[in-house]
Structures are given as structure tokens and as C-alpha cells.
Amino acid sequence: MKELYFNEDVYKSLGGRRKLGDKLFLNTRFYFLIRYFKIILKCRSYAIKGTYDRNMWAKTSKWIFDLLEECGAKFQIEGLNNIINNNEPVVYIANHMSTLETMVLPSMIAPVQPATFVVKESLLTFPFFGPVMKARNPIAVGRTNPREDYKKVMSEGERLLKEGTSIIIFPQSTRSVEFDEKSFGSLGIKLAQKAKVKVIPIALKTDFWANAKFIKDLGALDRTKEVRIKVGEAMEIHGKGNEEHKAIIDFISSNLLSWNGSVKIYEDNKN
């Protein structure tokens, strides 16, 4: 499979894609949510039938990408060649800001190579979205026992990587608009080190789709904010990976700052 939806290094949304239907809902999220739920219902149907494969995952992810543009999202994506030209399994390590990245990253990665996420175990039990997530065979962690979670990611992650499946991991404990450098763990680095694969960092500014107070996935759309994504070059892990971990944090924080994002920086990280 290599039907690419993005075949150049840089992607920038064209103006004028916003649909009249979205405008008629007076800048609310409701047009988006109605269309979004229709896509997820279709995904769920494929998943229950056992046909929600990698190709369908990439295709439906692109549907959501297109829907976001139709609802006013302006994407600027850089470094796509670091995905397109990659021909080996890697660990993708990114900050986690909103639901948006989990929905659109598969449209960029899945056409190039098999991939899956590390996710919260509770997501697999959701009656609506659970079957969709299960169909992509993620590494599910409970987040109540860090030691068990670590063992599971290490064992299942190494197996998947050796089988040719890349792993997408968000080392933060939860989605946050602010990038807190100290809460950005090194689990992805450790997994790559154990499996002897490279890591690719991804910096994300996706607060266009806000996190709601009660159900995070159903937040409002802020059409004043541009969606920014930058994919870094693949890195080999040397020694314990401390330098690579710092390089990834610097890559994400420096890009977020250049995009006027919020970064919590600690003095000891500057040394």
C-alpha cells in the first residue's frame, strides 16, 4: 500500500474550502460534530465487520482531515518527506494537544507503513469508538500501574516493531495545550533503544480543536488558530538515549514557541 494523500514535503491548506453548511451553524462545532459522527459510525461498521484495515484507516483519517478543512481548519505541515521516505519501522514521538492529531496522523503515516498507537485501555471499552480503536491493534495501557504499563509497551512494542509496524506514542500523561517539558517521558526513546529502531519526532499545535471540559473529544473549534505540524528527521539512539530525548524536547518546544504556543520550560533543561 502506498497511495499517498500527501506526496510533498510541505502541505498548506488552500483558502476558501469552508463549507456553507458549517457557516450556517454560526461558528459553532455542531456541523462538524454531525459529520464527524457519521464518519466514526462508518468506521465502527467496518470495524465490526472486520474490514477496518490499514487502507480504510488511512482513508477515513483523510476524510476527517478534509472535514476539518471544510470547517475552517488551516493546516501547515512541514517535514512530510521524513515520513514518505522512511522505509523502516520507527517510533514516532509527539506532544499531545488534542483529539485532532489522533484523527489525522494516520492519513500521513498509514499509507507509507503499518502503524499503531499506544493508547489508554479505557478507550477500547467505549461503545461508540472502542471497536474502531481495537481494530487497529493498539498497545493499550491502564495508567494505574506504571510498571505494568512500561512492561507492556516494551514487550508488545518491540514485537510490533520487529514485525514491521511503527509505533506512535504521546509520552505526556494527558492532552494539554501547554507543553510541559518535565512531564514528557522517555518511554518512546527506551522502546526504540530496546527494539534497535530510530525515532522520528513530531511537533504539534492542534488547539484548533479544543479539549472539552467533560468529554474531551467533543471540544469547540477555534477557527482563529492555525493547525501546525512539523515532522523531524529520524534519529538513531545512542547509549541511554538522553541526548536524543533532550533533542526531541527541544524540537517540540522550539517549534511550539515559534508558533506562539505555550511551553513550560525549566531552567535545568537549558543546561
Secondary structure, 3 states (H helix, E strand, C coil): CCCCCCCCCCEECCCCCCCHHHHHCCCCCHHHHHHHHHHHHHHHHHHHHCCCCHHHHHHHHHHHHHHHHHCCCCEEEECCHHHHCCCCCEEEEECCCCHHHHHHHHHHHCCCCCEEEEEEHHHHHCCCCHHHHHHCCCEEECCCCHHHHHHHHHHHHHHHHHCCCEEEECCCCCCCCEEEHHHCCCHHHHHHHHHCCEEEEEEEECCCECCCCCCHHHCCECCCCCEEEEECCCECCCCCCHHHHHHHHHHHHHHHHHCCCEEECCHHHCC
